[in-house]
C-alpha cells in the first residue's frame, strides 16, 4: 500500500511549522476531507482519507494502514468511517469485531481515539442499513473504551439538506458542506 494515495491537509491548508504533536489526525472516508478542512481554519490538523473506503470494502485495508502508521504524536485520532459500510443485522457481529480490532491497533499507538459515527443519509435503504453499522460501531467503541460522537446529533436524525437557512449537506445526500462540517465540529468541542 502506498501512503501517497492519501491527501495530507497540512500541506494544502496553511502548512504549519509545528510537529504533529499538539494537533489531531482525522482518518477515514471522504467525509474526513470537509471536516479536517474546516478544522484547519481553527488549528493545525493532519488528515488521511480515501474516497469510498471503509472497514468493509477492498478500497483500502485500513487495518494494514493502522499497523504501519505512527499515531503517537497526535493529540487525538478522529476516525470518520462507516458511511460506506451499510450492513445487515446478520453482519453486525463480524463488523463490530473488525472495528474492535482496528480500534485496538490505534489504541496501541494513541489512547485518545474518537469515532465519528455516520450521518443520516438521503437514501433511505442505505440509511436503514447504516443503523446496524452505527450500532456495531457504538458497541465496539464502548467495549474498547473510546469516545464516539454521533454526527446525527449535529445534523439531525432525519435527513435534511438545510438548517436555519444554511445548506449543511451536499446534493448527493451523503457528504457535508462546509457549514455542515462546522456544525459537526462544534459538537466535537464538547469532548476536546
Backbone as JSON, one array per atom type, in Angstrom:
{
  "sequence": "XXXXXXXXXXXXXXXXXXXXXXXXXXXXXXXXXXXXXXXXXXXXXXXXXXXXXXXXXXXXXXXXXXXXXXXXXXXXXXXXXXXXXXXXXXXXXXXXXXXXXXXXXXXXXXXXXXXXXXXXXXXXXXXXXXXXXXXXXXXXXXXXXXXXXXXXXXXXXXXXXXXXXXXXXXXXXXXXXXXXXXXXXXXXXXXX",
  "N": [[0.84, -1.18, 0.0], [0.47, 2.22, -0.74], [1.29, 5.16, 0.86], [1.08, 7.6, -0.31], [-1.33, 7.74, -1.61], [-3.06, 9.11, -0.12], [-4.31, 12.25, 1.04], [-2.72, 14.9, 2.52], [-3.87, 17.27, 4.58], [-2.41, 19.11, 5.91], [-0.4, 19.98, 4.22], [-1.89, 21.21, 2.22], [-3.54, 23.15, 3.46], [-2.54, 25.82, 4.9], [0.18, 25.05, 5.82], [1.96, 24.12, 8.66], [4.65, 25.01, 10.87], [4.78, 23.53, 13.08], [5.29, 20.41, 14.81], [3.72, 17.16, 14.52], [2.82, 16.75, 17.06], [0.52, 18.06, 19.3], [-1.57, 18.48, 17.63], [-4.55, 17.22, 16.04], [-5.38, 14.15, 14.27], [-7.3, 13.3, 11.53], [-8.82, 10.5, 10.18], [-10.09, 8.45, 7.55], [-13.02, 7.96, 5.51], [-14.4, 9.77, 2.64], [-15.85, 11.8, 3.95], [-14.15, 12.76, 5.78], [-12.49, 14.7, 4.63], [-13.87, 17.28, 4.39], [-14.45, 17.8, 7.05], [-11.86, 17.91, 8.24], [-10.72, 19.94, 6.71], [-12.23, 22.17, 7.5], [-11.67, 22.17, 10.25], [-9.01, 22.85, 10.09], [-9.08, 25.56, 9.71], [-9.27, 26.54, 12.18], [-7.22, 25.45, 13.73], [-4.01, 23.74, 13.49], [-4.0, 20.64, 11.7], [-3.88, 17.21, 10.71], [-4.78, 15.04, 8.04], [-5.85, 11.99, 6.7], [-7.3, 10.35, 4.13], [-9.44, 8.2, 2.2], [-11.38, 8.07, -0.56], [-14.52, 6.5, -0.69], [-13.8, 4.43, 0.96], [-13.8, 2.04, 3.72], [-14.31, -0.08, 6.57], [-15.3, -2.37, 5.58], [-14.81, -2.91, 2.92], [-12.83, -3.31, -0.12], [-11.36, -1.14, -0.96], [-9.42, 0.17, 0.52], [-7.24, -1.25, 2.83], [-7.72, -0.62, 5.91], [-6.9, -1.65, 8.33], [-4.32, -2.72, 7.85], [-3.08, -0.3, 7.16], [-3.29, 1.11, 9.61], [-1.59, -0.4, 11.17], [0.87, 0.3, 10.15], [1.32, 3.0, 10.46], [2.48, 5.83, 12.33], [0.91, 6.89, 15.08], [1.39, 8.05, 17.46], [2.2, 10.7, 17.9], [0.07, 12.42, 17.78], [-2.49, 14.49, 19.18], [-5.16, 13.6, 19.27], [-6.88, 10.98, 17.63], [-9.18, 11.07, 15.22], [-11.64, 9.09, 13.92], [-13.32, 8.74, 10.98], [-15.46, 6.94, 9.72], [-17.52, 4.45, 8.21], [-19.72, 5.21, 6.78], [-19.61, 4.16, 4.2], [-20.16, 1.56, 4.67], [-22.72, 0.05, 4.79], [-24.56, -2.33, 6.56], [-26.19, -5.51, 7.16], [-28.33, -6.78, 9.79], [-27.42, -9.33, 10.35], [-24.74, -9.18, 9.72], [-23.63, -7.63, 11.62], [-22.17, -8.54, 13.95], [-19.71, -9.5, 12.92], [-18.74, -7.17, 11.69], [-18.56, -5.48, 13.9], [-16.57, -6.81, 15.35], [-14.41, -6.47, 13.56], [-14.16, -3.68, 13.72], [-13.44, -3.42, 16.41], [-10.91, -4.66, 16.47], [-9.52, -2.91, 14.81], [-9.7, -0.54, 16.34], [-8.26, -1.32, 18.62], [-5.72, -1.57, 17.51], [-5.17, 1.12, 16.84], [-5.26, 2.22, 19.44], [-3.05, 1.06, 20.65], [-1.11, 2.72, 19.82], [-2.01, 5.26, 20.31], [-3.86, 6.54, 22.87], [-6.05, 8.24, 22.81], [-8.67, 8.08, 21.02], [-11.32, 8.87, 18.9], [-14.4, 8.07, 17.57], [-16.29, 9.07, 14.85], [-19.55, 8.68, 14.15], [-21.5, 7.64, 11.28], [-23.42, 10.09, 9.43], [-26.98, 10.75, 8.98], [-28.34, 9.48, 5.98], [-29.57, 10.44, 2.73], [-30.57, 8.46, 1.02], [-32.86, 6.14, 1.75], [-32.82, 3.33, 2.04], [-30.04, 2.66, 2.29], [-29.55, 4.22, 4.54], [-31.15, 2.95, 6.46], [-29.76, 0.52, 6.66], [-27.38, 1.52, 7.64], [-28.03, 1.98, 10.27], [-27.49, -0.42, 11.55], [-24.73, -0.45, 11.21], [-23.94, 1.85, 12.65], [-24.77, 1.06, 15.22], [-23.12, -1.19, 15.63], [-20.61, 0.05, 15.61], [-20.84, 1.85, 17.78], [-21.09, 0.02, 19.91], [-18.64, -1.34, 19.65], [-16.85, 0.78, 20.14], [-17.54, 1.41, 22.8], [-16.91, -1.02, 24.07], [-14.18, -1.05, 23.69], [-13.46, 1.14, 25.05], [-13.34, 3.81, 24.02], [-14.13, 7.17, 22.97], [-17.12, 8.15, 21.25], [-18.86, 9.94, 18.73], [-21.95, 10.82, 17.57], [-22.75, 11.88, 14.5], [-25.27, 12.6, 13.81], [-26.29, 13.97, 15.93], [-25.58, 16.57, 15.51], [-26.4, 17.02, 12.88], [-28.92, 16.02, 12.54], [-31.43, 13.48, 13.01], [-33.18, 12.79, 11.07], [-32.92, 13.01, 7.55], [-31.83, 16.08, 6.41], [-31.28, 18.81, 4.24], [-30.9, 21.49, 4.53], [-30.43, 23.76, 7.2], [-31.59, 26.15, 9.36], [-31.56, 27.99, 7.24], [-29.11, 27.52, 6.03], [-27.17, 25.54, 3.85], [-26.36, 22.34, 4.74], [-25.73, 19.86, 3.87], [-24.5, 18.15, 0.97], [-25.75, 17.91, -2.43], [-25.7, 15.24, -3.12], [-26.66, 13.74, -1.07], [-25.13, 12.56, 0.85], [-22.57, 13.68, 1.62], [-21.0, 16.37, 3.55], [-21.46, 19.89, 3.64], [-19.36, 22.83, 3.96], [-20.6, 24.31, 5.99], [-22.07, 22.29, 7.26], [-19.98, 20.7, 8.16], [-18.72, 22.45, 9.98], [-20.76, 22.67, 11.87], [-20.83, 20.04, 12.82], [-18.25, 19.89, 13.9], [-18.5, 21.68, 16.02], [-19.96, 20.13, 17.76], [-18.0, 18.29, 18.43], [-16.34, 19.83, 20.03], [-17.29, 19.61, 22.58], [-16.06, 17.41, 23.67], [-13.39, 17.85, 23.35]],
  "CA": [[0.0, 0.0, 0.0], [1.24, 3.45, -0.81], [0.74, 6.23, 1.68], [0.83, 8.79, -1.14], [-2.7, 7.76, -2.1], [-3.81, 9.95, 0.79], [-4.09, 13.69, 0.97], [-2.44, 15.5, 3.81], [-4.39, 18.63, 4.6], [-1.39, 20.0, 6.44], [0.3, 20.59, 3.09], [-2.81, 22.02, 1.45], [-4.17, 24.23, 4.19], [-1.69, 26.53, 5.84], [1.18, 24.15, 6.42], [2.46, 24.7, 9.9], [6.0, 24.59, 11.24], [4.66, 22.67, 14.25], [5.33, 18.97, 14.59], [2.39, 16.57, 14.67], [2.41, 16.87, 18.46], [-0.29, 19.24, 19.53], [-2.68, 18.58, 16.68], [-5.24, 15.95, 15.83], [-5.36, 13.48, 12.98], [-8.58, 12.77, 11.07], [-8.63, 9.46, 9.18], [-11.33, 7.78, 7.17], [-13.59, 8.04, 4.16], [-14.42, 11.11, 2.05], [-16.38, 12.79, 4.88], [-12.98, 13.26, 6.52], [-11.92, 15.87, 3.97], [-14.53, 18.54, 4.74], [-14.27, 18.01, 8.49], [-10.49, 18.33, 8.5], [-10.51, 21.25, 6.07], [-12.83, 23.19, 8.35], [-10.9, 22.2, 11.48], [-7.74, 23.52, 9.8], [-9.29, 27.0, 9.79], [-9.18, 26.86, 13.6], [-5.95, 25.0, 14.29], [-3.34, 22.75, 12.64], [-4.59, 19.31, 11.67], [-3.49, 16.32, 9.62], [-5.88, 14.17, 7.62], [-5.59, 10.94, 5.73], [-8.58, 9.76, 3.77], [-9.55, 7.52, 0.91], [-12.76, 8.13, -1.03], [-15.2, 5.22, -0.85], [-13.24, 3.38, 1.82], [-14.44, 1.68, 4.96], [-13.78, -1.31, 7.14], [-15.99, -3.5, 4.98], [-14.61, -3.0, 1.47], [-11.45, -3.54, -0.55], [-10.76, 0.08, -1.49], [-8.21, 0.34, 1.31], [-7.21, -2.07, 4.04], [-7.43, 0.31, 6.99], [-6.18, -2.37, 9.38], [-2.9, -2.69, 7.46], [-2.64, 1.08, 7.26], [-3.14, 1.45, 11.03], [-0.42, -1.1, 11.7], [2.09, 0.87, 9.58], [1.42, 4.45, 10.68], [2.82, 6.32, 13.67], [-0.15, 7.75, 15.6], [1.77, 8.51, 18.8], [2.47, 12.13, 18.01], [-1.15, 13.23, 17.62], [-3.32, 14.67, 20.37], [-6.35, 12.77, 19.15], [-7.13, 10.38, 16.32], [-10.6, 11.05, 14.91], [-11.95, 8.13, 12.86], [-14.55, 9.1, 10.27], [-15.63, 5.77, 8.88], [-18.75, 3.69, 8.39], [-20.73, 5.63, 5.8], [-19.55, 3.26, 3.04], [-20.3, 0.2, 5.18], [-24.07, -0.34, 5.23], [-24.56, -3.77, 6.83], [-27.43, -6.11, 7.67], [-28.25, -7.19, 11.2], [-26.63, -10.55, 10.4], [-23.33, -8.83, 9.54], [-23.23, -6.73, 12.7], [-21.15, -9.12, 14.82], [-18.42, -9.53, 12.2], [-18.3, -5.8, 11.51], [-18.17, -4.99, 15.23], [-15.26, -7.41, 15.64], [-13.42, -5.78, 12.72], [-13.98, -2.34, 14.3], [-12.7, -3.57, 17.67], [-9.51, -4.94, 16.14], [-8.98, -1.65, 14.3], [-9.57, 0.37, 17.48], [-7.14, -1.8, 19.45], [-4.48, -1.22, 16.8], [-4.97, 2.55, 17.05], [-5.01, 2.49, 20.86], [-1.68, 0.67, 20.99], [-0.24, 3.83, 19.42], [-2.56, 6.52, 20.82], [-5.01, 6.23, 23.71], [-7.18, 9.14, 22.59], [-9.31, 7.81, 19.74], [-12.73, 9.24, 18.88], [-15.03, 7.61, 16.33], [-17.45, 9.85, 14.42], [-20.5, 7.78, 13.51], [-22.03, 8.2, 10.03], [-24.63, 10.91, 9.49], [-28.16, 10.27, 8.27], [-28.22, 9.58, 4.52], [-30.81, 10.7, 1.99], [-31.02, 7.16, 0.53], [-33.49, 5.52, 2.92], [-32.38, 1.94, 2.18], [-28.7, 2.68, 2.88], [-29.63, 4.78, 5.88], [-31.67, 1.89, 7.34], [-28.66, -0.42, 6.9], [-26.38, 2.19, 8.48], [-28.41, 1.85, 11.68], [-26.72, -1.56, 12.03], [-23.33, -0.02, 11.24], [-23.78, 2.76, 13.8], [-24.9, 0.27, 16.43], [-21.9, -2.0, 15.77], [-19.51, 0.96, 15.94], [-21.04, 2.32, 19.16], [-20.76, -1.08, 20.82], [-17.19, -1.57, 19.58], [-16.21, 1.9, 20.84], [-17.76, 1.26, 24.24], [-16.15, -2.18, 24.54], [-12.75, -0.71, 23.65], [-13.29, 2.31, 25.9], [-13.02, 5.06, 23.31], [-15.27, 8.05, 22.79], [-17.74, 8.2, 19.93], [-19.76, 11.06, 18.52], [-22.92, 10.56, 16.52], [-22.89, 13.11, 13.7], [-26.69, 12.95, 13.75], [-26.56, 14.94, 17.0], [-25.4, 17.9, 14.92], [-27.01, 17.14, 11.55], [-30.3, 15.55, 12.57], [-31.7, 12.05, 12.83], [-33.87, 12.72, 9.78], [-32.1, 13.69, 6.56], [-32.19, 17.44, 5.99], [-30.21, 19.42, 3.46], [-30.75, 22.86, 5.0], [-30.76, 24.02, 8.6], [-31.55, 27.6, 9.63], [-31.24, 28.7, 6.01], [-27.79, 27.16, 5.52], [-27.04, 24.19, 3.31], [-25.42, 21.58, 5.57], [-25.42, 18.61, 3.17], [-24.4, 18.32, -0.48], [-26.9, 17.38, -3.17], [-25.63, 13.78, -3.28], [-27.35, 13.1, 0.05], [-24.14, 11.85, 1.68], [-21.47, 14.5, 2.12], [-21.25, 17.6, 4.3], [-20.93, 21.16, 3.16], [-18.54, 23.47, 4.98], [-21.47, 24.66, 7.12], [-22.36, 21.04, 7.96], [-18.76, 20.29, 8.85], [-18.54, 23.33, 11.15], [-21.78, 22.27, 12.84], [-20.35, 18.79, 13.41], [-17.06, 20.18, 14.72], [-18.96, 22.29, 17.27], [-20.32, 19.0, 18.62], [-16.74, 17.71, 18.92], [-15.76, 20.7, 21.06], [-17.76, 19.15, 23.87], [-15.16, 16.4, 24.21], [-11.99, 18.22, 23.13]],
  "C": [[0.89, 1.24, 0.0], [0.55, 4.54, -0.02], [0.41, 7.45, 0.81], [-0.53, 8.78, -1.8], [-3.59, 8.62, -1.23], [-3.44, 11.4, 0.6], [-3.79, 14.19, 2.37], [-2.88, 16.95, 3.77], [-3.39, 19.61, 5.18], [-0.68, 20.71, 5.29], [-0.62, 21.54, 2.33], [-3.29, 23.27, 2.17], [-3.23, 24.78, 5.25], [-0.73, 25.61, 6.57], [1.85, 24.85, 7.59], [3.88, 24.22, 10.17], [5.98, 23.7, 12.47], [4.88, 21.21, 13.84], [3.91, 18.45, 14.74], [1.9, 16.71, 16.1], [1.62, 18.16, 18.62], [-1.4, 19.42, 18.53], [-3.31, 17.2, 16.49], [-4.99, 15.39, 14.42], [-6.77, 12.98, 12.7], [-8.26, 11.72, 10.02], [-9.98, 8.87, 8.81], [-11.72, 7.96, 5.72], [-13.67, 9.51, 3.72], [-15.05, 12.17, 2.96], [-15.26, 13.46, 5.67], [-12.49, 14.59, 5.95], [-12.54, 17.18, 4.46], [-14.39, 18.84, 6.23], [-12.88, 18.55, 8.8], [-10.19, 19.7, 7.9], [-11.06, 22.37, 6.95], [-12.14, 23.28, 9.71], [-9.61, 23.0, 11.27], [-7.87, 25.04, 9.82], [-9.19, 27.49, 11.24], [-7.8, 26.57, 14.16], [-5.31, 24.0, 13.34], [-3.96, 21.37, 12.79], [-3.95, 18.51, 10.55], [-4.7, 15.46, 9.28], [-5.39, 13.2, 6.57], [-6.93, 10.32, 5.41], [-8.49, 9.09, 2.42], [-11.03, 7.46, 0.56], [-13.3, 6.71, -1.2], [-14.75, 4.13, 0.09], [-14.09, 3.15, 3.06], [-13.79, 0.42, 5.5], [-14.28, -2.54, 6.4], [-15.8, -3.6, 3.47], [-13.13, -3.09, 1.14], [-10.76, -2.29, -1.1], [-9.45, 0.39, -0.78], [-8.31, -0.57, 2.53], [-6.76, -1.17, 5.19], [-6.66, -0.37, 8.12], [-4.68, -2.38, 9.08], [-2.32, -1.28, 7.58], [-2.36, 1.45, 8.72], [-1.91, 0.78, 11.64], [0.89, -0.45, 11.25], [2.33, 2.33, 9.96], [1.72, 4.77, 12.14], [1.74, 7.3, 14.12], [0.23, 8.4, 16.93], [1.86, 10.02, 18.95], [1.24, 13.02, 17.84], [-1.9, 13.33, 18.94], [-4.47, 13.68, 20.39], [-6.39, 12.2, 17.74], [-8.64, 10.3, 16.16], [-10.82, 10.11, 13.73], [-13.31, 8.49, 12.28], [-14.8, 7.98, 9.26], [-16.94, 5.08, 9.22], [-19.8, 4.02, 7.35], [-20.75, 4.71, 4.58], [-19.73, 1.8, 3.44], [-21.72, -0.13, 5.64], [-24.12, -1.87, 5.39], [-25.94, -4.22, 7.31], [-27.23, -6.46, 9.14], [-27.4, -8.44, 11.34], [-25.13, -10.29, 10.29], [-22.77, -8.01, 10.71], [-22.1, -7.28, 13.55], [-19.77, -9.12, 14.18], [-17.86, -8.11, 12.03], [-17.83, -5.21, 12.84], [-16.8, -5.55, 15.62], [-14.16, -6.71, 14.85], [-13.13, -4.38, 13.28], [-13.16, -2.42, 15.59], [-11.22, -3.83, 17.43], [-8.83, -3.67, 15.65], [-8.74, -0.66, 15.45], [-8.4, -0.04, 18.36], [-5.8, -1.44, 18.82], [-4.17, 0.26, 16.99], [-4.58, 2.85, 18.49], [-3.62, 2.04, 21.32], [-0.71, 1.82, 20.71], [-0.72, 5.18, 19.94], [-3.84, 6.2, 21.59], [-6.24, 7.08, 23.4], [-7.7, 8.98, 21.15], [-10.78, 8.16, 19.88], [-13.3, 8.82, 17.53], [-16.24, 8.48, 16.05], [-18.36, 8.92, 13.62], [-21.09, 8.45, 12.27], [-23.29, 9.04, 10.24], [-25.8, 10.19, 8.81], [-27.95, 10.47, 6.77], [-29.59, 9.84, 3.9], [-31.41, 9.39, 1.48], [-31.55, 6.35, 1.71], [-33.04, 4.07, 3.12], [-31.0, 1.88, 2.83], [-28.71, 3.22, 4.3], [-30.16, 3.75, 6.88], [-30.57, 0.87, 7.66], [-27.58, 0.2, 7.78], [-26.76, 2.2, 9.96], [-27.66, 0.68, 12.3], [-25.25, -1.2, 12.18], [-23.07, 0.86, 12.45], [-23.81, 1.98, 15.11], [-23.65, -0.57, 16.68], [-20.72, -1.13, 16.19], [-19.63, 1.49, 17.36], [-20.63, 1.24, 20.16], [-19.26, -1.36, 20.83], [-16.45, -0.48, 20.34], [-16.36, 1.76, 22.35], [-16.96, 0.09, 24.8], [-14.66, -1.89, 24.59], [-12.44, 0.57, 24.4], [-12.73, 3.53, 25.16], [-14.3, 5.89, 23.2], [-15.84, 7.89, 21.38], [-18.69, 9.39, 19.91], [-20.67, 10.71, 17.36], [-23.15, 11.85, 15.75], [-24.35, 13.53, 13.57], [-27.07, 13.92, 14.86], [-26.44, 16.37, 16.48], [-26.26, 18.09, 13.67], [-28.45, 16.65, 11.48], [-30.45, 14.06, 12.34], [-32.54, 11.77, 11.59], [-33.0, 13.49, 8.79], [-32.67, 15.07, 6.27], [-30.99, 18.02, 5.23], [-29.91, 20.84, 3.94], [-31.15, 22.95, 6.46], [-30.57, 25.51, 8.84], [-31.08, 28.39, 8.41], [-29.88, 28.4, 5.41], [-27.8, 25.73, 5.0], [-25.97, 23.45, 4.11], [-25.01, 20.26, 4.92], [-25.35, 18.9, 1.67], [-25.59, 17.64, -1.15], [-26.85, 15.87, -3.35], [-26.29, 13.03, -2.13], [-26.43, 12.36, 1.01], [-23.22, 12.84, 2.39], [-21.93, 15.77, 2.83], [-20.74, 18.81, 3.52], [-20.0, 21.71, 4.24], [-19.37, 23.82, 6.21], [-21.82, 23.41, 7.93], [-21.16, 20.53, 8.73], [-18.53, 21.14, 10.1], [-19.54, 22.99, 12.26], [-21.36, 20.99, 13.56], [-19.16, 19.04, 14.33], [-17.44, 20.87, 16.03], [-19.38, 21.21, 18.27], [-19.06, 18.37, 19.21], [-16.12, 18.55, 20.02], [-16.19, 20.31, 22.46], [-16.77, 18.19, 24.5], [-13.69, 16.76, 24.03], [-11.44, 18.99, 24.3]]
}
